[in-house]
Amino acid sequence: MSENIQPIVEAFNQRYQSAWGSDDILDLYCDDGVMIAEVTAIGKPAIRDLLKAIFAQGWKLSNVRTLFQQKRGDVIIVTVEYLAQSGEDTSKATASQVLVNENGTWKTAMHTNA
């Protein structure tokens, strides 16, 4: 029987959106996680620096909507669409994440933005 991962994915998306703009967002990344955006950040210190630079530009995250989700072995692959807004600028974008379960908490091992 296939595991229903939708509640896991939606809960993670909600936690991510709620933590956006704060240091709490780092709790959603693995210590050795990777984030690929304007640059590639490896590990929490580098991810923190990249996210702080994005936050400093005033980008707000809203309307996160799951486009794809699939469990492959011990990981969940997720693609979302979202709106990012900063001042008058609005961007519709997508992001993909590979989620892993660390001690009962789903975290991002890899996060890409497009």
Residue, then its C-alpha position, 0 to 999 in steps of 0.5 A: m500500500s502506498e503511503n499518503i505523503q500529502p499531509i507531510v508535504e502540506a505541513f512542511n510547506q506551511r512550516y516553511q511559509s510561516a518561518w520565511g523571513s526569520d532564523d527559524i527557517l534554518d530549522l527546516y534544513c539539514d545541517d549538511g543541506v544544499m540550497i541552489a538559487e543565485v548561488t549554491a550554498i552548502g551547509k546551514p551557515a551558507i544557507r543562512d547567509l543566502l537566505k539573509a541576502i534574499f530576506a534583505q531584498g524584502w522578498k515575501l513568500s505567499n500562495v505556496r502550492t504543491l505541483f508534484q510530490q513523490k516518495r522515493g525510498d526514504v526521501i520525498i521529492v516536492t515541487v511547489e509554485y509560489l508568489a514572491q513579492s518585494g515592493e512593486d515586484t512580483s514573481k511567480a516561481t517554482a522550487s524543488q526540495v528533497l525532504v528527509n526525516e531526521n529524528g521524526t522531523w522532515k527537513t530539506a536536504m536539497h532545495t533548488n529555486a527557479 
